[in-house]
Amino acid sequence: DHRKRFAHPAAGEGTAGCMRTACKYGSKCYQKGHEHLARFVHPGDRNYRIGLVLFPDPQKPEFESVWQLFRFHDPDESGHLSKDEFRTAIESCEHLAPDKISEDLDFEKVWQEAGGSAAGYVNFRMFTDWTQEFLGLELPLGLEASDASTRPCRFRMGRDGERCSCPGFTPAGGDTGLVQLCVCGHKESMHRSDFAQRSKTAFLEESVRPHWTPDADGLVQVEDAAVLGRLQE
């Protein structure tokens, strides 16, 4: 009766008691077998988080977006990084921006600059600002705003290999117990929209709607209420 009334995570999903090993191929993994997917964890999986995944030496965590980087250091899925979690996130950024992270880094200063001192935590927006302004990272944000059918597969065989031609995620059916596969054979986490692939810079540039066409002659109709109000002052 209890399980009919309440939802529970699938076995191994987001539970600290179930540690799995990171696949050595990471996001380039071509394995599609249920046994492999149940045994190993890959970037984008829900339990690809610190404390839930083991990395054999010398393997390091892999991040394809800022969201994956943030989520990896938020094992309790609170949406906030504590001071200790943010410190660990900085350590993970060493291989992403080695020229910005050094042994003599003043952590207290960085914590303050990221807004942690004032808020007591660092949320995703604050973390995104910090990764771009302090580290200069231009990773995709990784946030989705579309349904699965409009998320093409981003899998590539190797660094410069041909990308999967799948136009959108379509469940293949069946149950791996942990992950969902597309009919193309790749995991749901490998399917990301163009929106999710945008960096913060691209997001801001596309979000700013110009009020005129460059080099065009004639009057321009101002539709933005805030701009119109300022012009009428």
C-alpha positions as CSV (number, residue, x, y, z in Angstrom):
1,D,0.0,0.0,0.0
2,H,2.8,2.4,0.8
3,R,4.6,1.9,-2.5
4,K,1.3,2.4,-4.4
5,R,0.9,5.8,-2.7
6,F,4.5,7.1,-2.8
7,A,7.1,7.4,-5.5
8,H,10.7,6.1,-4.9
9,P,13.9,6.4,-6.8
10,A,14.9,3.5,-9.0
11,A,17.4,1.2,-7.5
12,G,20.8,2.8,-7.5
13,E,19.5,6.2,-8.6
14,G,20.8,9.0,-6.3
15,T,21.3,6.7,-3.3
16,A,24.5,7.1,-1.4
17,G,24.5,3.5,-0.5
18,C,25.0,2.4,-4.1
19,M,28.5,3.4,-5.4
20,R,29.2,2.7,-9.0
21,T,32.4,3.0,-11.0
22,A,32.7,5.6,-13.7
23,C,33.0,4.2,-17.2
24,K,36.5,4.7,-18.5
25,Y,35.2,5.9,-21.9
26,G,33.0,8.6,-20.3
27,S,30.8,10.5,-22.7
28,K,32.4,8.7,-25.6
29,C,31.2,5.3,-24.4
30,Y,29.8,3.2,-27.2
31,Q,28.5,0.3,-25.0
32,K,24.7,-0.2,-25.2
33,G,24.3,-3.4,-23.2
34,H,22.1,-3.3,-20.1
35,E,24.8,-5.0,-18.1
36,H,27.4,-2.3,-18.8
37,L,24.9,0.5,-18.2
38,A,23.9,-1.0,-14.9
39,R,27.5,-1.5,-13.8
40,F,29.1,1.8,-14.8
41,V,28.0,5.4,-14.5
42,H,28.5,8.0,-17.3
43,P,28.5,11.9,-17.5
44,G,24.9,13.1,-17.4
45,D,23.6,10.2,-15.2
46,R,21.7,11.3,-12.1
47,N,24.2,9.5,-9.8
48,Y,27.2,10.9,-11.6
49,R,27.9,12.9,-8.5
50,I,30.6,13.2,-6.0
51,G,30.2,10.5,-3.3
52,L,28.2,8.3,-5.6
53,V,30.7,7.5,-8.2
54,L,34.2,6.0,-8.1
55,F,37.0,7.1,-10.4
56,P,39.9,4.6,-10.9
57,D,43.3,6.4,-11.0
58,P,44.1,8.4,-13.0
59,Q,40.6,9.0,-14.3
60,K,39.0,12.4,-13.6
61,P,35.4,13.6,-13.7
62,E,34.2,14.7,-17.1
63,F,31.8,17.6,-17.7
64,E,30.1,18.6,-20.9
65,S,28.2,21.6,-19.4
66,V,28.1,24.0,-16.5
67,W,25.0,22.2,-15.2
68,Q,26.9,18.8,-15.1
69,L,29.8,20.5,-13.3
70,F,27.4,22.0,-10.7
71,R,25.3,19.0,-10.3
72,F,28.3,16.7,-9.7
73,H,29.1,18.7,-6.6
74,D,25.5,18.8,-5.3
75,P,25.1,15.2,-4.2
76,D,22.0,15.9,-2.1
77,E,20.3,17.8,-5.0
78,S,19.7,20.8,-2.9
79,G,20.3,23.3,-5.7
80,H,22.9,25.0,-3.6
81,L,26.6,24.4,-3.0
82,S,27.8,24.7,0.5
83,K,31.2,26.2,1.3
84,D,32.8,22.7,1.4
85,E,31.0,21.7,-1.8
86,F,32.2,24.8,-3.6
87,R,35.7,24.2,-2.4
88,T,35.6,20.8,-4.0
89,A,34.2,22.2,-7.2
90,I,37.2,24.5,-7.4
91,E,39.4,21.5,-7.2
92,S,37.6,19.9,-10.0
93,C,38.1,23.0,-12.1
94,E,41.8,22.6,-12.1
95,H,41.9,20.6,-15.3
96,L,39.3,22.9,-16.9
97,A,41.2,26.1,-16.2
98,P,44.7,25.2,-15.0
99,D,46.0,28.8,-15.6
100,K,43.3,30.1,-13.2
101,I,43.5,27.6,-10.4
102,S,46.7,27.5,-8.4
103,E,47.9,26.2,-5.0
104,D,48.1,29.8,-3.6
105,L,44.5,30.5,-4.5
106,D,42.8,32.6,-1.8
107,F,39.7,30.5,-1.3
108,E,38.0,32.9,1.1
109,K,38.3,35.6,-1.4
110,V,36.9,33.4,-4.2
111,W,34.0,32.3,-1.9
112,Q,33.2,36.0,-1.3
113,E,33.5,37.0,-5.0
114,A,31.1,34.1,-5.9
115,G,28.6,35.5,-3.5
116,G,28.9,32.7,-1.0
117,S,29.8,34.9,2.0
118,A,26.7,37.0,1.6
119,A,24.2,34.2,0.8
120,G,25.8,31.3,2.7
121,Y,25.7,29.2,-0.4
122,V,26.3,29.3,-4.2
123,N,23.4,28.5,-6.4
124,F,23.6,27.6,-10.1
125,R,23.2,31.2,-11.4
126,M,26.0,32.4,-9.0
127,F,28.1,29.4,-10.0
128,T,27.6,30.1,-13.7
129,D,28.7,33.7,-13.3
130,W,31.8,32.7,-11.3
131,T,32.9,30.0,-13.9
132,Q,32.7,32.6,-16.7
133,E,34.0,35.7,-15.0
134,F,36.8,34.0,-12.9
135,L,37.7,31.0,-14.9
136,G,36.7,32.2,-18.4
137,L,34.8,28.9,-19.1
138,E,32.5,29.0,-22.1
139,L,30.9,25.6,-21.5
140,P,27.3,25.1,-22.6
141,L,24.9,25.9,-19.8
142,G,23.2,22.5,-20.1
143,L,19.7,23.7,-19.1
144,E,16.8,22.3,-21.2
145,A,13.6,24.2,-22.1
146,S,12.2,21.8,-24.7
147,D,10.7,18.3,-24.9
148,A,12.8,15.2,-25.6
149,S,11.7,15.1,-29.3
150,T,13.6,18.3,-30.1
151,R,16.8,17.2,-28.4
152,P,19.2,15.7,-31.1
153,C,21.8,13.2,-30.1
154,R,25.3,14.7,-29.3
155,F,27.2,11.4,-29.3
156,R,30.5,11.3,-31.2
157,M,32.8,8.4,-31.7
158,G,36.1,10.0,-30.6
159,R,37.0,13.6,-30.4
160,D,36.5,14.4,-34.1
161,G,34.3,11.5,-35.0
162,E,31.0,11.8,-36.9
163,R,28.0,12.7,-34.7
164,C,25.0,10.5,-34.3
165,S,22.3,11.6,-36.8
166,C,19.4,10.9,-34.4
167,P,17.1,14.1,-34.5
168,G,15.5,13.6,-31.1
169,F,15.2,11.3,-28.1
170,T,12.7,8.5,-28.6
171,P,12.6,5.8,-25.9
172,A,13.6,2.4,-27.2
173,G,11.5,0.6,-24.7
174,G,12.6,-2.0,-22.2
175,D,14.1,-1.3,-18.8
176,T,17.8,-1.2,-17.9
177,G,16.8,-0.6,-14.2
178,L,18.9,2.6,-14.2
179,V,18.9,4.4,-17.5
180,Q,16.7,5.0,-20.5
181,L,18.0,4.4,-24.1
182,C,16.9,6.1,-27.3
183,V,16.1,4.1,-30.4
184,C,19.5,5.3,-31.7
185,G,21.2,3.3,-28.9
186,H,22.5,6.2,-26.9
187,K,21.4,7.4,-23.5
188,E,18.9,10.2,-22.8
189,S,21.6,12.3,-21.3
190,M,23.4,12.4,-24.7
191,H,20.4,14.2,-26.2
192,R,20.6,17.9,-25.7
193,S,18.8,20.8,-27.5
194,D,20.5,23.7,-29.1
195,F,19.2,25.8,-26.2
196,A,21.1,23.6,-23.7
197,Q,24.2,23.8,-25.8
198,R,24.4,27.6,-25.5
199,S,27.1,29.2,-23.3
200,K,26.2,32.0,-20.9
201,T,27.6,34.5,-23.4
202,A,25.4,33.2,-26.3
203,F,22.4,33.0,-24.0
204,L,22.8,36.7,-23.0
205,E,23.4,37.8,-26.6
206,E,20.3,36.0,-27.9
207,S,18.2,37.2,-25.0
208,V,18.8,40.9,-25.8
209,R,16.3,41.9,-28.4
210,P,17.5,44.8,-30.5
211,H,15.1,47.8,-30.8
212,W,16.3,48.7,-34.3
213,T,17.9,47.2,-37.4
214,P,21.5,48.4,-37.9
215,D,22.0,50.8,-40.9
216,A,18.3,51.0,-41.5
217,D,16.6,54.3,-42.3
218,G,13.3,55.6,-40.9
219,L,11.4,55.5,-37.6
220,V,11.6,52.6,-35.2
221,Q,8.6,51.4,-33.2
222,V,9.7,50.9,-29.6
223,E,7.8,48.0,-28.0
224,D,9.8,47.5,-24.8
225,A,7.8,49.2,-22.0
226,A,10.9,49.9,-19.9
227,V,12.7,51.6,-22.9
228,L,9.6,53.5,-23.8
229,G,9.2,54.8,-20.3
230,R,12.8,56.0,-20.2
231,L,12.3,57.8,-23.6
232,Q,9.2,59.6,-22.2
233,E,10.9,60.8,-19.1
